Amino acid sequence: MISEASATARTAGAPNVTFLTGDFRSTTLAPASFDVVHAHQVLQHLRDPVDALVAMRGLARPGGIVAARDSDYSAMTWSPASRSLERWLEIYLAVTARNGADANAGRWLARWAQQAGFDEVAYTASRWTFATPSDVSWWAELWAERTVASSFARQAVDYGIATTDELATVATGWRTWAAEAGAAFVVPHGEVIAQA
């Protein structure tokens, strides 16, 4: 990802951009040094999202912006109905809960920002819609792969939530669902913008 981002910056003629990897909660970046601190699909994976927002606030300059966007998995919807996708969601929610995180983070962002000490908080919502055959195919293949070859897959098996065979069946179900005429998948997001 870093090499892709660096190449994009070079192509865009932005030589003053630096890319780093690491945990923003324990970084050596200077406090209060950023105009904008943004987390996209991050807080849903953390045990203490409020603490993460506090850390993000610490990186923003006074008057700067802290923003976050996260999905709400329980509010995701799809058509046509699919028992495989229902089972995928059950497994995903169980793994996330076992990890001490909240896959429905999108619905909690405003509350978490207030708990993190932000006074000015604006909350909105948006969605991704996968409805064209190519978009549906891309989304389904992404999740079919993640269902059998990712930390989510390993954790589902390690925690006794699903078996390897069941995950393979769910992955096949994703592909079968995507081949249905008129298949569509909607992913709702919560979004918060707060002033430091």
Number of C-alpha atoms within 10 A of each C-alpha: 8 11 9 9 13 16 12 12 16 13 10 9 10 11 10 7 10 10 10 8 8 8 8 15 15 8 13 9 11 10 14 16 14 18 14 18 22 16 15 12 16 15 26 24 17 17 15 14 22 19 17 20 28 19 18 25 27 19 25 22 18 14 12 17 19 27 22 23 23 26 27 19 21 16 13 16 16 17 15 13 11 15 12 20 19 14 16 23 15 15 22 21 18 18 25 20 14 14 14 14 18 25 23 22 26 27 23 18 29 22 14 21 28 15 15 18 15 19 12 11 18 14 19 14 14 14 13 12 15 19 18 14 16 11 16 23 20 15 18 24 17 14 18 21 16 16 26 21 13 12 11 16 22 17 18 23 19 13 13 9 16 20 15 15 11 17 24 17 16 24 24 18 20 26 20 14 24 25 14 13 11 13 19 21 19 15 17 21 23 22 22 22 22 22 18 24
